[in-house]
Each structure stands twice: as C-alpha cells, then as structure tokens.
Amino acid sequence: MKMMALRFAPVLLIVSVVMALPGGAAPGTGDDAERLGKVVARVGSTNITVGDLEARLKRHMRPGMFEDEEKLKDLLGALLDRELLVQEARRRKLDENKRVVNHLKRILYNQIQTKYVAEKMPLDSITDEEIKAYYDEHFDEYNQPTLVRAYQILLKDKAEAESVLEQVKLESMDLRQFKVLAGERSEDLVTKKRGGDLRYFNLEGKVWTSEESVPTPVAEEAFSVEILVRASVIVTDEQEQAKVAMDKAMMPGLTDAAFAKLVAKFKAQGGAAAESGDLGYFNLEGMVDGAPEGSQPVIWDITRAAFSMRDPGKTYPKVIKIDDKFHIIRVTGRKDPGKLVPQLVETDKGFHVVWVVNRRPAVHKTVEDMEPAIRQRIWQEKKKEFLDKLIVDLKKKYEVEIDEQLLSEVAIDLSDAKPASKNPAIPPTPAAHSKPNPPPVPAN
C-alpha cells in the first residue's frame, strides 16, 4: 500500500496544477515551460512530465472527464504501465526484432517527408504571386462551361444504323453492353477503340480534354437529354441535432413519408430549421423545374449529393455543412427520360446512335476561391523537388553500393499466386491533354 501511495503521490501535483489553471499558463512563457517540465513520475531513467500528461489529454476525445482526480490518476497509471512494458521489451531486445526495426523505418520515412519538409518549406512559404501564376496556367480547370459526356455508334448506312438503334432499344442495353456494341459495329475508328466514348464536350462540340470535336448536331441532341432529381432536406444550425436527425434518416426501411414527418418536425422549430422542406425537381445546374425565372438555384453541394444517389428513396449518407448550417438530404424522386437519344442523329459523317452518360454544370472559380487548393498543389510539387534533391545530397553523404548482378539470384515464389487472366484489366490511360476535375462552384 505504501508503494502504491508513493507511485501516485506526485499525481496530486498535476491535479492541483490542471484544476487551478484549466487553460494553462500562456504558452511560450518561462513559467509555463517550467510547469510543463515538472516530473510527475519516473520509470528508471524515463520521466513523465506535466507536459506529457497534458499532451495526452489534448488527444483524448473527452478531456473533461479527467477533472475527476481518480480518473487523472488512472491516466498516469496507464502511462506508467506502458513505459514499464516498453522498458522490459527493450531489456529483452525486442526493439532489435526485424519487424520492429522495419516498422520504425517506415515511421521515420514518413516523418522526414512530412514534419522535416514542413519545417524546411512551410505551406505559407508559397507566395500569392506563385498562386496567381498557377491559376492563370490552369485557368480552364477552374472555368468550364456546362459539359456533357456521351458515347456513339457511327454508321454510314442509314438502314444499318436504324437496325442498331432498334437493337439497343429492344434489348434494353446498359452502358457496358452499348460500349461492346460500339467496339464491334461503329465505323468511327477513333472513338470505337474507346467503346464509342466522345468524352466531355460543350454545346458547340468542343471536347474538353483533347483537340477532338463532336459534330454540332450530336452535341445539341446530347444536351437535350436532361435528368431531374427531387430531394427533401433537413436544415439545422446545431451539429448534435444534425447527428440525431441523420441517425433517424438512415434507419433501415425508412419511407419517404416518415422522412417527410421528420422534415415537418424540424421546419416547425423555426430559425435555420425553417429552411427544411421539399426542394422539388431540379437539374444538375440546380434549376428547379417550373420555378419562376430568376429564382435561386439549389445549392451546388446539395445538388451534387442528390445526383450522386442512383435511386430515389435513399438518404445521402453524410451530413453536409454549408456555411454554419448542417443539411441532411434525401432523394425522393427521379425523372430520367432515358440516356439513349431516341432517334438517329444525321451529320456529314453518317448516322449516329448516341448514348448520354453524364452532365456537368458550368464551373467558375476565382483565384481567391482556389487559393487553399492551389497552395497545397504547389507545395506538393515543391515537396517532391525538395525530396529529390535531398536524396541526391544524401547519396553523396552516405556510401551507396549496388550489385545489380546479384538481382538474378533473387527467387520469386509464385506458388501461391493466382493465374494471370487471359484478358487482364488494364487501367485506362488518361488523355494526353487531360486535366484533373476541379471542384464545382457552389450555385449561390
């Protein structure tokens, strides 16, 4: 009992310090450094300080529970137990185990790429001039018109094209089957290699990722196919309330009628919750079907979430925060006129069977909008250059020897490997001029 008392006697010091100074002294002051360095407990030559305990408390999900002195003692006890086991593991030379050493190497490898690089080249070292230059260079990424993606089967003979169109209709093909048919029947040598993929193009037929173009009549017909989604939304400015609503909205078997009752309950509360309700049918640009001209479109984050749901009668699985409000979204309806353009499209190239895949809204982002993302991109590029140079310097500092002839003696055991597929899946190669998709612009 005396040993236990001795073990936890120093805890009274930290309890009194933490409770007397809930926020601690001002960081960086001499008094604070002295307080944080005070030794609460010692295991052999290892000290556990006030700062060690406070650092552990900051990482805890419920630091308030340690205002209870007994729980704070328990925390210190857990740290002591861990240190005792670590020291015993070292005595038994477990720290020399190959797996432990390799794990430590991985940690050090990650640390030098993150902490060390960040210290030598902090994120805020990226200048406004660099960000503006990057934005100008990638202007088309952040400013795009409305784009449509479609697939085609092109045939020069009208009768043959009509036969293919009827085949697609009668067999109720999906996109995968359509792509196979395009590869077999299309007479457009460029797109048939891609299963008929025309890629994303604007209303004038300009393909956004290459120098290719789509015939204007095909582009106009593709743009005429529009999908409408209906959604209902719960809005609250309280995060905990949003979590409760989400739990209810995600209950298995929840009907649209039950969700509507939940919406009505929130709407009646007033304030931000008064914005809850049925949004009606809207397109990918957020324009509500039948709304008066000049009406505000549905917020882009809500539109994107609704269109990501394949089927109606489903709740989007994440709470979406927009400004200071939390939104729970449920898709309650979908009007899809059919992705297949119902008639042939005639151009000077022949007759096109067209299948519309997707539609992207216009994007208009300013340099201010994109500043955080661009800063991160530039930093990642500089980080790679920094590490490449560091490795070159380290090769000069440390002796590096390679005997490539011994590679022939490396045995590769394939006894447990699965046999290779006759047609292995090969990831698609990005277009030569493809650009990463920028985040869409909010509708308001």
Backbone hydrogen bonds, N-H to C=O, Kabsch-Sander energy under -0.5 kcal/mol:
donor,donor_aa,acceptor,acceptor_aa,energy
5,A,1,M,-2.3
6,L,2,K,-2.7
7,R,3,M,-2.6
8,F,4,M,-1.9
9,A,5,A,-1.3
11,V,8,F,-1.3
12,L,8,F,-0.6
12,L,9,A,-1.4
13,L,10,P,-1.1
14,I,10,P,-1.1
15,V,11,V,-2.7
16,S,12,L,-2.1
17,V,13,L,-2.2
18,V,14,I,-3.1
19,M,15,V,-2.5
20,A,16,S,-1.9
21,L,17,V,-2.1
24,G,21,L,-0.9
29,T,26,A,-1.7
33,A,29,T,-2.1
34,E,30,G,-2.3
35,R,31,D,-2.3
36,L,32,D,-2.8
37,G,33,A,-1.4
38,K,35,R,-1.3
40,V,38,K,-0.6
40,V,48,I,-2.8
41,A,48,I,-1.8
43,V,46,T,-3.0
44,G,42,R,-0.5
46,T,43,V,-2.4
48,I,41,A,-3.1
49,T,47,N,-0.5
50,V,38,K,-2.0
51,G,36,L,-2.6
53,L,49,T,-1.9
54,E,50,V,-2.4
55,A,51,G,-2.4
56,R,52,D,-1.8
57,L,53,L,-2.3
58,K,54,E,-2.1
59,R,55,A,-1.0
60,H,56,R,-0.5
60,H,57,L,-1.1
65,M,62,R,-1.5
66,F,63,P,-1.7
67,E,64,G,-1.7
68,D,65,M,-1.3
69,E,67,E,-0.6
72,L,68,D,-1.8
73,K,69,E,-2.0
74,D,70,E,-2.1
75,L,71,K,-2.0
76,L,72,L,-2.1
77,G,73,K,-2.5
78,A,74,D,-2.2
79,L,75,L,-2.0
80,L,76,L,-2.4
81,D,77,G,-2.5
82,R,78,A,-2.3
83,E,79,L,-2.2
84,L,80,L,-2.5
85,L,81,D,-2.2
86,V,82,R,-2.4
87,Q,83,E,-2.5
88,E,84,L,-2.1
89,A,85,L,-2.4
90,R,86,V,-2.1
91,R,87,Q,-2.1
92,R,88,E,-1.8
93,K,90,R,-1.8
94,L,89,A,-2.9
96,E,93,K,-1.3
97,N,94,L,-1.5
101,V,97,N,-2.7
102,N,98,K,-2.7
103,H,99,R,-2.2
104,L,100,V,-2.4
105,K,101,V,-2.2
106,R,102,N,-2.1
107,I,103,H,-2.0
108,L,104,L,-2.6
109,Y,105,K,-2.7
110,N,106,R,-2.3
111,Q,107,I,-2.5
112,I,108,L,-2.3
113,Q,109,Y,-1.0
114,T,110,N,-1.2
115,K,111,Q,-0.9
116,Y,111,Q,-1.7
117,V,112,I,-0.7
118,A,114,T,-2.6
119,E,115,K,-2.0
120,K,116,Y,-2.2
121,M,117,V,-3.0
125,S,122,P,-1.9
126,I,123,L,-1.6
131,I,127,T,-1.9
132,K,128,D,-2.5
133,A,129,E,-2.2
134,Y,130,E,-2.2
135,Y,131,I,-2.4
136,D,132,K,-2.5
137,E,133,A,-2.0
138,H,134,Y,-1.7
139,F,136,D,-1.1
141,E,138,H,-1.6
142,Y,138,H,-0.9
142,Y,139,F,-0.9
143,N,139,F,-0.9
144,Q,363,V,-2.3
147,L,360,R,-2.0
148,V,201,F,-2.5
149,R,358,N,-2.5
150,A,199,R,-0.9
151,Y,355,W,-3.1
152,Q,196,G,-1.8
153,I,353,V,-1.9
155,L,153,I,-0.5
155,L,351,F,-2.4
158,K,156,K,-0.5
161,A,157,D,-2.2
162,E,158,K,-2.7
163,S,159,A,-1.9
164,V,160,E,-2.1
165,L,161,A,-2.5
166,E,162,E,-2.3
167,Q,163,S,-2.0
168,V,164,V,-2.4
169,K,165,L,-2.1
170,L,166,E,-3.0
171,E,167,Q,-2.2
172,S,169,K,-0.9
173,M,168,V,-1.5
178,F,174,D,-2.3
179,K,175,L,-2.6
180,V,176,R,-1.7
181,L,177,Q,-2.3
182,A,178,F,-2.5
183,G,179,K,-2.2
184,E,180,V,-1.3
185,R,181,L,-2.9
186,S,182,A,-1.7
187,E,154,L,-3.3
189,L,187,E,-0.9
192,K,188,D,-2.3
193,K,189,L,-0.7
194,R,191,T,-1.3
195,G,192,K,-1.6
196,G,191,T,-3.2
197,D,191,T,-0.7
197,D,194,R,-0.6
198,L,150,A,-2.9
201,F,148,V,-2.4
202,N,206,K,-1.7
205,G,202,N,-2.0
207,V,212,E,-1.6
208,W,200,Y,-2.7
210,S,207,V,-0.7
214,V,205,G,-3.0
218,V,215,P,-0.6
219,A,215,P,-2.2
220,E,216,T,-2.8
221,E,217,P,-2.1
222,A,218,V,-2.4
223,F,219,A,-2.2
224,S,220,E,-0.9
225,V,221,E,-0.5
225,V,222,A,-1.0
226,E,224,S,-0.7
228,L,335,K,-2.7
229,V,282,F,-2.6
230,R,333,G,-2.7
231,A,280,G,-1.1
232,S,330,R,-2.6
233,V,277,G,-2.4
234,I,328,I,-2.5
236,T,326,F,-2.0
239,Q,237,D,-0.5
242,A,238,E,-2.0
243,K,239,Q,-2.0
244,V,240,E,-2.0
245,A,241,Q,-2.4
246,M,242,A,-2.6
247,D,243,K,-2.3
248,K,244,V,-1.8
249,A,245,A,-2.7
250,M,246,M,-1.7
251,M,248,K,-1.3
254,L,251,M,-1.7
259,F,255,T,-2.1
260,A,256,D,-2.4
261,K,257,A,-1.7
262,L,258,A,-1.7
263,V,259,F,-2.4
264,A,260,A,-2.5
265,K,261,K,-2.0
266,F,262,L,-1.8
267,K,263,V,-2.9
268,A,264,A,-1.8
269,Q,266,F,-1.9
270,G,267,K,-1.4
273,A,270,G,-1.1
274,A,271,G,-1.2
275,E,272,A,-1.9
276,S,273,A,-1.9
277,G,233,V,-2.5
279,L,231,A,-3.0
280,G,231,A,-0.5
282,F,229,V,-2.5
283,N,287,M,-1.8
286,G,283,N,-2.3
289,D,281,Y,-3.4
291,A,288,V,-1.9
295,S,292,P,-1.8
298,V,286,G,-2.8
302,I,299,I,-0.7
303,T,299,I,-2.4
304,R,300,W,-3.3
305,A,301,D,-1.7
306,A,302,I,-2.6
307,F,303,T,-2.5
308,S,304,R,-1.1
309,M,305,A,-0.5
309,M,306,A,-1.1
310,R,308,S,-0.6
313,G,331,V,-2.8
314,K,331,V,-1.0
316,Y,329,I,-3.0
320,I,327,H,-2.5
321,K,319,V,-0.6
322,I,320,I,-0.6
322,I,325,K,-2.6
325,K,322,I,-2.2
326,F,236,T,-3.7
327,H,320,I,-2.5
328,I,234,I,-2.3
330,R,232,S,-2.6
331,V,314,K,-2.5
332,T,230,R,-2.2
332,T,330,R,-0.6
333,G,230,R,-1.5
335,K,228,L,-3.6
336,D,334,R,-0.6
341,V,339,K,-0.6
341,V,354,V,-2.5
345,V,352,H,-2.1
346,E,344,L,-0.6
347,T,350,G,-2.7
350,G,347,T,-1.1
351,F,155,L,-3.2
352,H,345,V,-2.8
353,V,153,I,-2.5
354,V,352,H,-0.6
355,W,151,Y,-3.0
356,V,339,K,-3.5
357,V,149,R,-3.1
358,N,149,R,-1.4
360,R,147,L,-3.5
363,V,144,Q,-2.6
365,K,142,Y,-2.6
370,M,366,T,-1.8
371,E,367,V,-0.6
371,E,368,E,-0.6
374,I,370,M,-3.1
375,R,371,E,-2.6
376,Q,372,P,-1.9
377,R,373,A,-2.2
378,I,374,I,-2.9
379,W,375,R,-2.2
380,Q,376,Q,-2.3
381,E,377,R,-2.1
382,K,378,I,-2.7
383,K,379,W,-2.7
384,K,380,Q,-1.9
385,E,381,E,-1.9
386,F,382,K,-2.8
387,L,383,K,-2.6
388,D,384,K,-2.6
389,K,385,E,-2.2
390,L,386,F,-2.3
391,I,387,L,-2.6
392,V,388,D,-1.9
393,D,389,K,-2.4
394,L,390,L,-2.6
395,K,391,I,-2.1
396,K,392,V,-1.0
397,K,393,D,-1.4
398,Y,394,L,-3.1
401,E,399,E,-0.5
404,E,402,I,-0.6
406,L,403,D,-1.4
407,L,404,E,-1.4
408,S,405,Q,-1.1
409,E,406,L,-1.7
410,V,407,L,-1.6
411,A,409,E,-0.5
413,D,411,A,-0.6
414,L,412,I,-0.7
417,A,414,L,-0.9
426,I,424,P,-0.5
433,H,209,T,-0.7
434,S,431,A,-1.8
